[in-house]
Amino acid sequence: MTTSYRGSVWVMLTPAVSLIGIFILLPMALTIWLSLQDWSTQTGFQTARFIGMDNFLEIFGPTSIGRDFKGAFVNTAIYTALSVVLILPLSVALGLLVYQRNVAGGNFLRAVLFSTYMVPMIAVALVWSKLYSPSEGPFNQMLGWIGLGPQPWLSSPGTALISIVFLNVWQQVGYFTVLVIAGLTQIPQSIYEAARIDGAHPHQQFYAITLPLLRRTLLFSAVIAIINAVQVFEPVALITQGGPVGSTNVLTYHIRRVGIERAQGGLGSAMAVTLMLSLIVVIFALFAFARRKDEE
């Protein structure tokens, strides 16, 4: 009976495991192997020549390749940090607003918020590029109404990256708001009733009940937000092409430029592996921090 059960389990798992192996594990292994090779994407894999860690030394070295990579790495880190810092508080605030039982049209508000996430990023990027337009863009027109001059949203190194961050936050916040609402539904109302009887004010209930019990939801949201942020590509490719002066040159776009446009497949693979390892380290650190907070 046990043998038959185990056999049926493996039969059911085989399709999913096979797909994961073919489309995830195999490309990851191939990328790691290519990161140790001198290989051009214009040739076949048989032309790859093993060079060990030279690609990694090159991207972290003092040459222009290293400087460009480190600049793209820093841009990606800033973009990711700003996205997470803005998305999580906004999603909690909107989630609390929509979840209130005395708010009319709560279901409609949820649909509206989630609809932004369903819009393809390509369409979002094209629309926001018009919103940021220096002359006829609505943002600069609204600034003119209050007596402020037009801002070079996408043409200034000081504002281009944050402009892309705002675009990402607008597109992503609805999805994370729905996650927060799902987390709020898991909190028993009896806890709030007991807190009100004890005389706890709404802000005390938020910090003592809501926020601690949303910790796991927020942890999951933070992980997903980080993964989504480091994969940003469409807005940069469609709007800024990494400019101005490399201020929006994020790693995914830079890897494409190096690996495909310059045909330096080994260097591009080394950059991709570095990005993957950095993401793994950040997520493990986030889980370790959350585990320590739970133990406290």
LINDAGI-V778557 format. One record per backbone hydrogen bond with DSSP energy under -1.0 kcal/mol. NH is the residue of the N-H (numbers start at 1). CO is the residue of the C=O. E is the energy in kcal/mol with one decimal. If there is no record, write none. Layout:
nh->(NH | NH)
co->(CO | CO)
e->(E | E)
This chain:
nh->(5 | 6 | 7 | 8 | 9 | 10 | 11 | 12 | 13 | 14 | 17 | 18 | 19 | 20 | 21 | 22 | 23 | 24 | 25 | 26 | 28 | 29 | 30 | 31 | 32 | 33 | 34 | 35 | 36 | 37 | 38 | 43 | 47 | 48 | 49 | 51 | 52 | 54 | 57 | 58 | 59 | 60 | 61 | 67 | 68 | 69 | 70 | 71 | 72 | 73 | 74 | 75 | 76 | 77 | 78 | 79 | 80 | 81 | 82 | 83 | 84 | 85 | 86 | 87 | 88 | 90 | 91 | 92 | 93 | 94 | 95 | 96 | 97 | 98 | 99 | 103 | 109 | 110 | 111 | 112 | 113 | 114 | 115 | 124 | 125 | 126 | 127 | 128 | 129 | 131 | 132 | 133 | 137 | 139 | 141 | 142 | 143 | 144 | 145 | 147 | 148 | 153 | 156 | 159 | 160 | 163 | 164 | 165 | 166 | 167 | 168 | 169 | 170 | 171 | 172 | 173 | 176 | 177 | 178 | 179 | 180 | 181 | 182 | 183 | 184 | 185 | 187 | 191 | 193 | 194 | 195 | 196 | 197 | 198 | 199 | 200 | 205 | 206 | 207 | 208 | 209 | 210 | 211 | 213 | 214 | 215 | 218 | 219 | 220 | 221 | 222 | 223 | 224 | 225 | 226 | 227 | 228 | 229 | 230 | 232 | 237 | 238 | 239 | 241 | 243 | 247 | 248 | 249 | 250 | 254 | 255 | 256 | 257 | 258 | 259 | 260 | 261 | 262 | 264 | 265 | 266 | 268 | 269 | 270 | 271 | 272 | 273 | 274 | 275 | 276 | 277 | 278 | 279 | 280 | 281 | 282 | 283 | 284 | 285 | 286 | 287 | 288 | 289 | 290 | 291 | 292 | 293 | 294 | 295 | 296)
co->(1 | 2 | 3 | 4 | 5 | 6 | 7 | 8 | 9 | 10 | 13 | 14 | 15 | 16 | 17 | 18 | 19 | 20 | 20 | 21 | 24 | 25 | 26 | 27 | 28 | 29 | 30 | 31 | 33 | 34 | 49 | 40 | 44 | 45 | 38 | 36 | 36 | 51 | 53 | 54 | 55 | 56 | 58 | 63 | 64 | 65 | 66 | 67 | 68 | 69 | 70 | 71 | 72 | 73 | 74 | 75 | 76 | 77 | 78 | 79 | 80 | 81 | 82 | 83 | 84 | 86 | 87 | 88 | 89 | 90 | 91 | 92 | 93 | 94 | 95 | 100 | 105 | 106 | 107 | 108 | 109 | 110 | 111 | 120 | 121 | 122 | 123 | 124 | 125 | 127 | 128 | 130 | 133 | 131 | 137 | 138 | 139 | 140 | 141 | 144 | 143 | 151 | 152 | 156 | 156 | 159 | 160 | 161 | 162 | 163 | 164 | 165 | 166 | 167 | 168 | 169 | 172 | 173 | 174 | 175 | 176 | 177 | 178 | 179 | 180 | 181 | 184 | 188 | 189 | 190 | 191 | 192 | 193 | 194 | 196 | 195 | 201 | 202 | 203 | 204 | 205 | 205 | 206 | 209 | 210 | 212 | 214 | 215 | 216 | 217 | 218 | 219 | 220 | 221 | 222 | 223 | 224 | 225 | 226 | 229 | 233 | 234 | 235 | 236 | 240 | 244 | 242 | 246 | 248 | 250 | 251 | 252 | 253 | 254 | 255 | 256 | 256 | 257 | 258 | 263 | 39 | 264 | 265 | 266 | 267 | 268 | 269 | 270 | 271 | 272 | 273 | 274 | 275 | 276 | 277 | 278 | 279 | 280 | 281 | 282 | 283 | 284 | 285 | 286 | 287 | 288 | 289 | 290 | 291 | 292)
e->(-2.2 | -2.6 | -2.3 | -2.2 | -2.1 | -2.2 | -1.9 | -2.0 | -2.1 | -2.0 | -2.9 | -2.6 | -2.2 | -2.4 | -2.5 | -2.4 | -2.8 | -1.9 | -2.1 | -2.5 | -2.0 | -2.6 | -2.5 | -2.5 | -2.3 | -2.2 | -2.6 | -1.8 | -1.2 | -1.9 | -3.0 | -1.8 | -1.6 | -1.7 | -1.4 | -2.8 | -1.1 | -1.2 | -2.3 | -2.2 | -2.2 | -1.3 | -1.1 | -2.5 | -2.5 | -2.2 | -2.8 | -2.2 | -2.3 | -2.6 | -2.3 | -2.4 | -2.3 | -2.3 | -2.7 | -2.7 | -2.7 | -2.6 | -2.6 | -2.1 | -2.5 | -2.6 | -1.8 | -2.9 | -2.1 | -1.6 | -2.8 | -2.1 | -2.6 | -2.9 | -2.3 | -2.6 | -2.0 | -2.7 | -2.3 | -1.4 | -2.3 | -2.1 | -2.1 | -2.4 | -2.7 | -2.6 | -1.7 | -2.2 | -2.9 | -2.0 | -2.3 | -2.8 | -1.8 | -1.8 | -2.0 | -1.2 | -1.0 | -1.3 | -1.7 | -2.5 | -1.8 | -1.8 | -1.2 | -1.3 | -2.8 | -1.9 | -1.1 | -1.2 | -2.2 | -1.9 | -1.7 | -1.9 | -2.2 | -1.7 | -2.1 | -2.7 | -2.4 | -1.8 | -2.2 | -2.5 | -1.5 | -2.0 | -1.8 | -1.5 | -2.1 | -2.4 | -2.2 | -2.0 | -2.5 | -1.8 | -1.4 | -1.1 | -2.2 | -2.3 | -2.0 | -2.6 | -2.0 | -1.7 | -1.2 | -2.8 | -2.5 | -2.1 | -2.0 | -2.3 | -2.3 | -1.9 | -3.2 | -2.1 | -1.2 | -1.2 | -2.9 | -2.2 | -2.3 | -2.6 | -2.6 | -2.2 | -2.4 | -2.8 | -2.4 | -2.4 | -2.7 | -2.3 | -2.3 | -1.7 | -2.8 | -2.7 | -2.3 | -3.5 | -2.2 | -1.7 | -1.3 | -1.0 | -1.6 | -2.5 | -3.3 | -1.8 | -2.2 | -2.7 | -3.2 | -2.4 | -1.5 | -1.9 | -2.4 | -1.3 | -1.6 | -2.5 | -2.2 | -2.1 | -2.2 | -2.2 | -2.6 | -2.2 | -2.3 | -2.4 | -2.7 | -2.3 | -2.2 | -2.3 | -2.4 | -2.4 | -2.3 | -2.5 | -2.4 | -2.2 | -2.4 | -2.5 | -2.4 | -2.2 | -2.5 | -2.1 | -1.9 | -2.0 | -2.0 | -1.6)
